[in-house]
Amino acid sequence: MAEWKMKDFDLVGQLGKELLLVEVSPKPKYEKNEVTGKNERTGEIDGYTYELLMKDKKYKSIRVSVSSSEPIITQSELDKAGETFVTLEGIHCNPYVSNGFISLSFKAEGINIKKKQPA
């Protein structure tokens, strides 16, 4: 029987190429509390999380975190802009187990808005 390891799967390569940005939200910063041993919010922002729909993958969604001091677009600007497609730079996928299910965490080094093609 073959043994499968997570490194055998190209999770990033299976992402869609047409990434539609639908939500932008700040990512809270966490630090370990030395007394309780738990990670707690510091009140600071540690980057932004972008929810993307993969148009060419039946609109499945992913959330991608990017460490940055400012978002590439605010939620209110996104709401006014209409369809906004993006590209990701240096994306990494980290599988983990949550409540007995395998989940995926996506982080990228950067995110850019694609220029709209003239009709």
C-alpha positions, -999 to 999 in steps of 0.1 A, spaced: 0 0 0 14 34 -10 21 59 17 10 95 9 26 126 24 13 161 22 45 171 2 33 148 -25 4 171 -33 7 204 -52 -20 223 -33 -10 257 -47 -9 244 -83 -45 234 -80 -57 269 -73 -77 287 -99 -61 313 -123 -91 337 -122 -92 350 -86 -121 373 -79 -116 394 -47 -149 396 -27 -138 407 8 -109 425 26 -106 423 63 -78 431 88 -59 402 103 -55 406 141 -21 401 157 -18 375 184 8 370 211 13 343 236 1 352 271 29 339 294 4 335 323 -23 315 305 -2 300 278 -28 310 252 -25 332 222 -44 364 227 -52 394 204 -29 424 210 -52 450 194 -28 455 165 -32 445 129 -8 419 115 -18 422 78 -50 416 58 -70 386 48 -85 385 13 -114 363 4 -112 351 -32 -135 332 -54 -119 309 -80 -140 317 -110 -125 289 -131 -130 264 -102 -168 266 -99 -164 297 -76 -149 278 -47 -135 302 -22 -102 306 -3 -90 331 23 -54 343 18 -34 362 45 -9 388 35 14 406 59 12 443 50 7 477 67 -21 487 43 -47 467 22 -44 468 -16 -80 481 -16 -105 488 12 -138 470 15 -157 502 6 -135 508 -25 -140 471 -35 -178 474 -31 -178 504 -55 -153 489 -80 -174 459 -91 -155 428 -103 -119 430 -91 -95 402 -101 -62 397 -84 -29 378 -87 -9 364 -58 29 364 -53 47 338 -33 17 318 -21 22 290 4 -3 265 17 -2 249 51 -25 220 58 -37 214 94 -63 194 113 -92 213 129 -121 194 146 -110 162 130 -110 176 94 -81 186 72 -81 224 65 -58 246 45 -42 279 54 -30 301 26 -4 329 30 10 350 2 40 374 1 19 398 -20 -13 404 -38 -20 427 -68 -51 439 -86 -52 429 -122 -58 457 -147 -92 455 -163 -91 444 -199 -110 468 -223 -142 453 -236 
